Amino acid sequence: MNKEAVLQTSFSGLNKARSGKVRDVYEVDDKLLIVATDRISAFDVILADGVPGKGIILTQMSTFWFDLVKDIVPNHLVATDVDEYPQVCKPHADGLRGRSMLVKKAEPLPVECIVRGYIAGSAWNEYKASGTVCGIELPEGLVESDKFPEPLFTPSTKAEIGDHDENISFEQMKSIVGDEMGQRLSDISIAVYKRAAEWALSRGIILADTKFEFGIADGELILIDEIFTPDSSRFWLTREYEAGRGQESLDKQFVRDYLLTTGWDKTPPPPSLPEEVVNQTRERYLEAYRIITGKELEPA
């Protein structure tokens, strides 16, 4: 895998529709071409340093998970093999291979669907302060990293780049997307999380929490963006898990934890990441991929 981080993409003949925190999106005929760069963000700020190969890891993990849960809910994936892409993409095969997806165009729903199986991060901070998680009252006596009796569905708004998502109640979400759609999003999100959590646990990983995005394509509700990656999920090794403390993770939390030691105020410009932090982040992402899929990542 290339040791240089891909921070920007530009492909002649392809129309770049937008750039997100990690992904650049191109319009190709009636489809979208999503290219995962090696950018990494923390606290809603894109960092100056990328993680080499990260976009490939994210793309391959999402592809694996989309296939595993496609009987629960369809997704936007059309192709990941560059040889199956439209002709206009072929001159850029080397830059696209491994880190891109050709997908259906969808109308994104304006909420993020978060499922929490364990109490960690902002959920733990809220519980300590008020005994609730996203406004949901929970039993007394939970400790950090405890497993919930049942996964919690805790939606949020979907903010623009640089802004912060805000947790909202289930009732607030239904006022945005409608009662029936809100219930469908909750039911599907929890079902998909349970399928993935069961798979991950069988491989030695706890899927503590995750977030999804959904869209409507041809009148059908589908999963879009990415699923169950180290950018969008919290992964813990079962062999090291112990309730009552924070956990070592195979995800972006490692970067957040480093940044919290720097005194950074979480506004641009962000501090640089030391090479050691970049390398360790990459290794954690790769380890998550290897354990979950049982495969080594093909060089690209």
C-alpha positions in Angstrom: 0.0 0.0 0.0 1.3 3.4 -0.9 3.1 5.2 1.9 2.1 8.7 0.7 -1.3 10.0 1.9 -3.8 11.0 -0.8 -5.2 14.2 0.5 -6.9 15.6 -2.6 -8.2 14.1 -5.9 -8.7 15.6 -9.3 -9.6 13.5 -12.3 -9.7 15.2 -15.7 -13.0 14.6 -17.5 -14.8 13.9 -14.3 -17.1 16.4 -12.6 -16.4 16.8 -8.9 -19.7 17.5 -7.3 -18.5 18.0 -3.7 -15.8 17.2 -1.2 -16.6 15.9 2.4 -14.3 15.4 5.3 -12.9 12.3 3.8 -14.6 11.6 0.4 -14.6 13.4 -2.9 -17.8 12.8 -4.9 -17.9 12.9 -8.7 -20.9 12.7 -11.0 -20.6 10.0 -13.7 -23.7 9.8 -15.9 -26.6 9.0 -13.6 -24.4 7.6 -10.9 -21.9 9.0 -8.3 -18.3 8.0 -8.0 -17.2 8.2 -4.4 -13.5 8.4 -3.8 -12.2 7.9 -0.3 -9.1 10.0 0.3 -6.7 9.5 3.2 -7.9 12.6 5.0 -8.8 12.3 8.6 -10.9 14.6 10.8 -11.4 15.0 14.5 -13.8 17.1 16.4 -15.3 18.1 13.0 -12.0 19.6 11.8 -10.1 18.1 8.8 -6.5 17.5 10.0 -3.5 18.6 7.9 -2.0 15.2 8.0 -3.5 12.2 6.3 -3.1 8.5 7.1 -1.7 6.6 4.1 -4.0 4.0 2.7 -6.9 4.9 5.0 -9.3 5.5 2.1 -8.6 2.0 0.8 -9.2 0.5 4.2 -12.5 2.4 4.6 -13.7 1.4 1.1 -12.9 -2.2 1.5 -14.5 -2.5 5.0 -17.7 -0.8 3.8 -17.9 -3.1 0.8 -17.5 -6.1 3.2 -20.3 -4.9 5.5 -22.7 -3.8 2.8 -22.6 -7.3 1.5 -23.1 -8.8 5.0 -26.3 -6.8 5.7 -27.8 -6.4 2.2 -30.6 -8.8 3.0 -31.7 -6.5 5.8 -31.6 -3.2 3.8 -30.3 -2.5 0.3 -27.5 -0.1 -0.2 -26.2 2.4 -2.8 -23.3 0.2 -4.1 -23.2 -0.5 -7.8 -19.6 -1.5 -8.4 -16.1 -1.3 -6.8 -14.2 -2.9 -9.6 -12.7 -0.2 -11.8 -13.0 -2.4 -14.8 -16.8 -2.2 -14.4 -16.8 1.6 -14.3 -17.9 3.8 -17.2 -15.3 4.4 -19.9 -14.7 8.0 -18.7 -13.2 6.6 -15.5 -10.7 4.2 -17.1 -7.8 6.7 -17.6 -7.8 7.2 -13.8 -7.9 3.5 -12.9 -4.7 3.6 -10.9 -6.0 6.4 -8.7 -9.4 4.9 -8.3 -8.5 1.3 -7.7 -9.3 0.1 -4.1 -10.5 3.4 -2.8 -13.6 4.2 -4.9 -17.2 3.1 -5.3 -19.7 3.6 -8.1 -23.0 4.2 -6.4 -26.6 5.1 -7.0 -27.6 8.7 -6.6 -29.8 9.1 -3.6 -31.6 11.9 -1.7 -29.9 11.8 1.7 -32.1 11.9 4.8 -31.1 14.9 7.0 -30.3 12.8 10.1 -27.6 10.5 11.2 -28.7 7.2 12.7 -26.5 6.3 15.7 -26.7 3.0 17.5 -24.9 2.5 20.8 -24.4 -1.0 22.3 -22.0 0.2 25.0 -21.7 3.4 27.1 -18.6 5.3 26.0 -17.5 8.7 24.8 -20.0 11.5 24.9 -22.7 9.1 26.0 -20.7 8.2 29.1 -20.1 11.9 29.9 -23.8 12.7 29.6 -24.7 9.7 31.8 -22.3 10.8 34.5 -23.8 14.3 34.5 -27.5 13.5 34.3 -28.2 9.7 34.3 -29.3 9.9 30.7 -27.9 9.1 27.2 -29.3 11.5 24.5 -32.1 12.2 26.9 -33.0 8.5 27.5 -33.1 7.7 31.2 -31.0 4.8 32.1 -30.6 2.7 35.3 -28.3 3.9 38.0 -24.9 2.2 38.5 -23.7 1.8 35.0 -19.9 2.1 34.7 -17.8 3.3 31.7 -17.9 0.8 28.8 -20.8 -1.2 30.2 -23.0 -3.0 27.7 -26.5 -1.8 27.5 -29.2 -4.5 28.0 -30.4 -3.6 24.4 -28.8 -1.3 21.9 -29.9 2.4 22.0 -31.0 4.3 18.9 -29.8 7.9 19.4 -30.2 10.0 16.2 -28.5 13.3 15.5 -28.7 16.1 13.1 -26.3 16.0 10.0 -24.2 19.1 10.1 -22.3 20.8 7.3 -18.5 20.5 7.3 -17.0 22.4 10.2 -20.2 22.4 12.2 -21.1 19.9 14.9 -23.8 17.3 14.7 -26.3 17.7 17.5 -28.0 14.8 19.3 -31.8 14.9 19.0 -34.6 12.8 20.6 -36.4 10.1 18.7 -39.5 12.3 18.7 -37.5 15.2 17.2 -36.2 12.9 14.5 -39.7 11.8 13.6 -40.7 15.5 13.3 -38.0 15.8 10.7 -38.5 12.7 8.6 -42.0 11.6 9.7 -43.3 9.1 12.2 -43.3 6.1 9.8 -39.9 6.8 8.4 -38.5 7.5 11.8 -39.6 4.1 13.1 -38.2 2.4 10.0 -34.8 4.1 10.5 -34.7 3.0 14.1 -35.7 -0.6 13.4 -33.4 -1.1 10.5 -30.4 0.6 12.2 -30.7 -1.6 15.2 -31.1 -4.8 13.1 -28.1 -3.9 11.0 -26.1 -3.1 14.1 -27.0 -6.4 15.8 -26.0 -8.4 12.7 -22.6 -6.6 12.5 -22.0 -6.8 16.3 -22.6 -10.5 16.3 -20.2 -11.0 13.4 -17.5 -8.8 15.0 -17.8 -10.5 18.3 -17.3 -13.9 16.7 -14.0 -12.5 15.4 -12.9 -11.0 18.7 -14.0 -7.4 18.3 -16.7 -5.5 20.2 -18.6 -3.1 18.1 -19.4 -0.5 20.8 -21.3 2.0 18.7 -21.7 3.2 15.1 -23.5 5.6 12.9 -25.3 5.3 9.6 -26.6 7.5 6.8 -29.7 6.6 4.7 -31.1 8.0 1.5 -34.0 7.5 -0.9 -33.2 6.2 -4.4 -36.0 5.3 -6.8 -38.5 5.5 -4.0 -36.5 3.0 -1.9 -34.8 3.5 1.5 -31.1 2.5 1.2 -27.9 2.7 3.2 -25.5 5.2 1.8 -22.0 6.6 2.5 -20.0 4.1 4.7 -20.8 1.6 7.3 -18.9 0.0 10.2 -15.5 1.6 9.5 -13.0 2.8 12.1 -14.1 6.3 11.1 -17.7 5.7 11.9 -17.6 3.1 14.6 -15.9 2.3 17.9 -14.1 -1.1 17.9 -12.6 -2.7 21.0 -10.7 -6.0 21.2 -12.7 -8.5 23.3 -9.5 -9.9 24.9 -8.7 -6.5 26.4 -12.2 -5.4 27.3 -13.0 -4.6 30.9 -16.0 -2.5 32.0 -15.3 0.3 34.4 -12.6 2.1 32.3 -12.0 3.5 28.8 -10.9 0.9 26.2 -8.0 0.7 23.8 -9.7 1.0 20.4 -9.0 0.2 16.8 -10.6 3.3 15.4 -10.3 7.1 15.2 -10.5 7.5 19.0 -6.7 7.0 19.1 -6.3 10.3 17.1 -8.8 12.1 19.3 -7.0 11.0 22.4 -3.7 12.3 21.1 -5.2 15.6 20.2 -6.7 16.0 23.6 -3.1 16.0 25.1 -2.0 18.9 22.9 -4.2 21.6 24.5 -5.8 22.2 21.1 -9.1 24.1 21.3 -10.8 22.0 18.6 -11.0 24.9 16.1 -8.9 25.4 13.0 -6.0 25.3 12.5 -5.4 21.8 14.0 -2.0 20.7 15.3 0.1 18.3 13.2 0.1 14.6 13.9 3.5 13.1 14.7 4.6 10.4 12.4 4.2 7.8 15.2 0.6 8.7 15.7 -0.1 8.5 11.9 1.6 5.1 11.7 -0.2 3.7 14.8 -3.5 4.9 13.5 -2.9 3.2 10.2 -2.0 -0.1 12.0 -5.1 0.1 14.1 -7.3 0.5 11.0 -5.5 -2.3 9.3 -5.8 -4.6 12.3 -9.6 -3.9 12.5 -9.9 -4.8 8.8 -7.8 -8.0 9.1 -9.7 -9.3 12.2 -13.2 -8.5 10.8 -12.8 -9.7 7.3 -10.1 -12.4 7.8 -8.2 -11.0 4.9 -5.0 -9.1 4.2 -5.6 -5.8 2.4 -4.4 -6.0 -1.2 -1.8 -3.4 -2.1 -3.1 -0.7 -4.4 
